Amino acid sequence: PEKGEIVFNNQKDMKLINYDLSKIISYVPQNCFLINGTIRENIVFFEEFNEKKYFNILEKLELNSLFNKFDNFDKKKVHSTNLNLSGGELQKIGLARALYRNPSILILDESFNQIDKVAEENLLNQIFNYSKEMIIIYIFHKQKNNLFDKLYKVENNNINFFIK
């Protein structure tokens, strides 16, 4: 960047920040990457396993439907090119991984592009209810819903704020 600054918790010099940003920010891209492991391993992803939290997230994101789809659901090996999962299911697993980490900031970058509008709104409402304190940044190319408090449009290097 040619101008501007990044400020985090009122700290302007990023070198002095003692936070491990990966502990407080979760990012869900358009195309989620899955490791070659079980669905549980892809969601828990090096965090300590908490059965209650795990099954709560599966239910909220409507991933419990995978129980009926696969025998031995929790032992089923998957990966990003697994033909047994739909694009929407892959995105939901990526979202479940992000939520499992209990982030302070959740960045959703076209994270629902393979999910229909009704399911998207249901999932967003579940995310809003999951944590009231979490900041959600939702990036999309076409306005799909009006569920957010603030909307910004980035166009021609300008950011415009839209009041709802």
C-alpha angles and dihedrals in degrees: 000000000000096000142005133060141246115237122188121183089343090304112126100184105074090197090066096052110113095196124109094222091201087068094059104030126065120188125199112191129200091257110040119210117223125196118230094264143089124305088252092053090050092052101038090041102181095327121118110274115249110182096199094050092044095053092041090057092046090054096045093050092044091241091131085086085077088069088070093042098055134040110229089016095186093050096046110120114223138172137180094277096044107141091204092071126068121227089253092052090051090051091048091052089052090049091047089053091051094049093045088065091059094228125196089214124035118193115197111190108189084318095156101044091119095047125083120248096255093050090045092055091047091051093047091051089051090051091049090051093045093068125003092191097054117108110224121201110190118191118195138155098218122038105249106169146003099228096117129089094226133025125198127188119207111202132152092355091305129113116214123190118219119203113215 
